[in-house]
Amino acid sequence: MEPRIRYAKTADGVRIACYAEGEGLPLVYLLPLSGHLQLDWDLFRGNYESFPRRGYRLIRYDFRGSGLSDHAGNYSVEEFTLDLEAVLARFGVEACAIFANGPSSPFAIVFSATRPQHVSHLVLHEPFAAFDQIAGGSQVRALMALLDSDYVVFTETIASVFFGWAAGDVPRRYAALLRESQTHGEARRAAQSMASLDSRPFLSDVRAPTLICHHRGASLVPIEVLRDLSSGIPNASLVVMEGETVAGDINSPQMREAVDEFLLGAASVPSVVPPLASATVDAAATAGGTFRTILFTDVEGSTAITQRLGDEGAREVLREHERIVREALKAHGGAEVKTMGDGFMASFASATKALECAIAIQKAIQEWNQTARGEPVEPRAEEIRVRIGLNAGEPIAEADDLFGTAVNMAARIAAKAEGGEILVSDVVRQLLAGKGFVFADRGEMPLKGFEEPVRLFEVRWTT
């Protein structure tokens, strides 16, 4: 099914063509500074369709001055910022991961540094921080000369460089896409803007965990440039994979596994993808964290239940809670981290699946409280009432357990809930904006162990 193209309006009145497909972690996929959403989808549909299946909410758009967006502006970093902010607002996304290819990398770096609240992760594929880092290469010099003299030959040549000379019909169709996306004059202005942007002063201000991807045979970007990037961005890692082209290897199993493990965690990587045996990681760089949604359940008044029913009776009641939670985790792709007797800690790659699981748990417990052996009865003398809290962030994984601030906050949020309630952090609410969930603002609440109050939201799950 083709994506439904929508339009976002920037603060300076420019219309930006965009679409969002799938659920899960919002991922903005940036191509170089020319593109055409419709033709791009027709040519690379299989690539884009894979992202929703892998647990992402894929967000794509045409830069102003290209494709289906308004052909206006000067391709400046300020305009780029307005475009991306408008697209995120259009889809109700507060924070996202960004995947940037080649020439879009300097813009993505500046955006990540100046708008850290909007960027959870950054993936840079064959990137550079400033054009002068690659301008001396013979291929780049030849391409820039062609851009000045013959636009048709330029598009056909750059398409062959990106995809390889043996890629069949793809380079020809991609060259036609480039010409449809921009006029010759627009392409030259975009190249001039790229050449003038230097994102190196912003590297140290990038706070998002960053993955830098390079294919060993790709010759446009020297490996020294990538090493400088990985050392200049505080929380960056460099992965070097086998491959020879700039664009053709984006769909490789190695590339998919590297990106999915970085963004979603190893548990979400499809089993059909072979191990990343040929990749090497820069030993000087440290790997970024994995963004997860953490769910805690806690049976309200479990000590009082034990006092009333005794150990055996209380165990029977708590066993029902365990059955319900485990069935919901299995149905919604959650990973059980541990159980604490009267509660669970679980982890999800998708915030949507995490909240759907929480709602399913509350509904199943409500049904159990009101039925016996499948027949409606008077409410049970001993009901189960469960508190649920959710938070999202980058926990530390160690010995089959998760630790860190994101985990601690999720546990404290669960402790603030009443029996039958689901409370979530503002981060989770923002990740799920526009997904059809109903939230009630509970205001800022003090959480044990946290200096500042935290804004919490109640999920209205009852029908």
Sequence and secondary structure as in RCSB ss.txt:
>XXXX:A:sequence
MEPRIRYAKTADGVRIACYAEGEGLPLVYLLPLSGHLQLDWDLFRGNYESFPRRGYRLIRYDFRGSGLSDHAGNY
SVEEFTLDLEAVLARFGVEACAIFANGPSSPFAIVFSATRPQHVSHLVLHEPFAAFDQIAGGSQVRALMALLDSD
YVVFTETIASVFFGWAAGDVPRRYAALLRESQTHGEARRAAQSMASLDSRPFLSDVRAPTLICHHRGASLVPIEV
LRDLSSGIPNASLVVMEGETVAGDINSPQMREAVDEFLLGAASVPSVVPPLASATVDAAATAGGTFRTILFTDVE
GSTAITQRLGDEGAREVLREHERIVREALKAHGGAEVKTMGDGFMASFASATKALECAIAIQKAIQEWNQTARGE
PVEPRAEEIRVRIGLNAGEPIAEADDLFGTAVNMAARIAAKAEGGEILVSDVVRQLLAGKGFVFADRGEMPLKGF
EEPVRLFEVRWTT
>XXXX:A:secstr
     EEEE TTS EEEEEEESSSEEEEEE SS   HHHHHHHHHHHHHHHHHTTEEEEEE  TTSTTS   S  
 HHHHHHHHHHHHHHTT SSEEEEEEGGGHHHHHHHHHH GGGEEEEEEES  SBGGGTTTSHHHHHHHHHHHH 
HHHHHHHHHHHHH TTSTTHHHHHHHHHHHH  HHHHHHHHHHHHH B GGGGGG  S EEEEEETT  SS HHH
HHHHHHHSTTEEEEEE  S SSTTTTSHHHHHHHHHHHT GGGS TTS   TT EE TTS      EEEEEEEET
THHHHHHHHHHHHHHHHHHHHHHHHHHHHHHHT EEEEE SSEEEEEES HHHHHHHHHHHHHHHHHHHHEETTE
E S  SS   EEEEEEEE  EEETTEEESHHHHHHHHHHHHS TT EEEEHHHHHHTTTSS  EEEEEEE  TT 
SS EEEEEE    
